[in-house]
Amino acid sequence: MTNLLIRPSTAADLPAITAIYQHAVLHGTGTFELEAPDEAEMAKRREAVLANGLPWLVAERGGQLLGYAYANVFRPRRAYRFCLEDSIYLHPDAQGQGVGKQLLVELMAQCEARGARQMLAVIGDSANAGSIGVHRSCGFEHTGVLKASGWKFGRWLDVVLMQRALGDGDSNAPAAD
């Protein structure tokens, strides 16, 4: 994708980030949230990710924000500290153009540089072919399905679990413990 810039998010990106996520909540099954959070809530979520020393990236072209991606802790217990979960959301007009893949590739690189060893994708809706395909194209493997674990838009939705090793994965102990 030409002229696509992937960069760290800033507070100035919050209106566009909020709009993208609100659309996903109100119209999509990739998130199981039922009520769209406002900009103040999205700012809190972004700050929490950054406070953990983790990346929150945006993709933009020609000054228009096309999507965002971030990594967060998978679970709060210390034993999980080398395992992160990714989240990627795109403006509807940017879907199917490779933006999500470019965001995910950069997100994985930044997480690996921070010492992460595993990245998980917890994908809402087993029919979410776009997200499943992006993760598969980046080397994620299917690790499971949580059947009928969410109820949204009048139907049961599965959660698809995918996983990819980062760096040395589980081949040796982490450098910093």
N, C-alpha and C positions, 0 to 999 in steps of 0.2 A: 504494500500500500504506500504510494508515494506521498511525501510531505506529511507523514503521520509522525507526530511528536509524542513520545511517552516520557512523562516527567513526574516528579513528586507533586502531589496535590498541594494546594494552598487553601487558605480560608476563603479566598476569592472564588474558588471553584464550587463552594457549597451550594449556591442556588442551582447550578446545573446538575450537580451530583444528586441533590434532593429531588429535582424534577425527574431524573432518570429512574431513581429508585421508586418514587411515587408511582410512576407508570408501571414498573414491574410489579409492585404490590397490587395495584388496582386492576391490572389486565393480564398478569402472567402467573404461572405456577412454579417458577424458579425459586420463589421465596414463599414461605408459608405464612408470612405476616399478613394479617387481614386488614389492618388499618395503617395507612401510609403515615410515616413519621414526618414531622415538620423539620424545617432547616435547623432549628436549635437542637433537636434530638440527633440529627445527622452530624452536627458539629461535635456533640458529646461522643458519639460513636467513633468519629475520626480521631478525636483527641485521645481516646482510650487506646486505639491501635498504635498511634504514634508514641504514646507514653510507654508502651511495651517495647519500643525500639523497633517496630515493624513498619514495613512500607505500605503506603496508600498512594497508588499511582493513578494518573489520568492519561487518557489519550485524546489528543486534539489535532485538528487539521484546520488551518485557516482561521484560527481563533475560536472555533467551535468545539466544545467538549463532546466527544463521541462516546466516551465510556470511562469506567474506572474499575480498579481492581485493588484488593488489599488482602493481606494475610493477617490472621489472628491466631491466638493460642487455640488449640483444639479443645483442651480441657484445662482447668486451672491448677490441677495437682502438679507438683514439681516434676514428677517422673515423665510427664508429657512435654517437657520444655523443648525438645528437639523436633516436635511434631506440630506442624501448623496446618491450618485450614484456609483455603483460598476462597475468595468471593469475587465475582466478575459480573458487572452489569453494563449493558450497552444501551445507548439511545436506539429506539426502534429503527431509525433510518440507517444505523451503522451495522446492523446485524447482517451476518453472512458475507462480510467484506474482509475478514481476517483481522479485524481490530481486536477481538477477544483473544485470539491466539498470540498476537504481539504483546498484549498486556500480560498474559499468563507467562510467556517466555521470560519477559523482563522481571516479573514478580518472582518467579522461581530462582532466577539468577541472584536477585537481591537477597532472597531468603537464604540461599545456599551460602552467600558471602557472610551472612550473619551467623552461620553455624547450624542452620536447620538441616535435619537429616531425612525427614519425611514430609510430604505435602499430601493433604487429604482434600478431596472434593466431595462435599455433601450436597448432592444435586437434587433439588426439588423436582419431582415428576419424572417417572421413568420414560415418559414420552418426550422429554426435553432433549431432542436429538441434537440441537445446536451445541448445548453445553457438554453433553456426553461426547460428541464428536471432537470438539476443541480439546477436551482433556485427553481423549484417546490419541489425537494427533501430536500431543506433547509428551507422550509416553506413559500416561496414567493407565493403570490396569483396573478392571472391574473387580471389586472386592466384596460386593454384597448389595442386597436390596432390603430395605425395611418396608415391608408390604403395608399398604393402607395406613400409613402413619400420620397422614394429614388429611383434613377435610376442608376443601376450599372450592368455591364455585359449584356447590351442590354435588361434589363427588369426592371419592377417596383417592388420595394420591400417594404414590410410593416415594421413597427416598433412595437414590442410587448412590452408593459409596464407591469412590475410585481413589487410588493411591499411587504415588510415584516417589521413589527414592530421590533424594537430593545429595549431591556430592558422593561421599563414601557410603551413604545409606547405613545399613547395619553391618557392614563388613569389618568394622573395628569400633573401639570406644571413641566417644567424642573427645576432642582436644581439651575442652574445658568442661569440667563436671562440677 
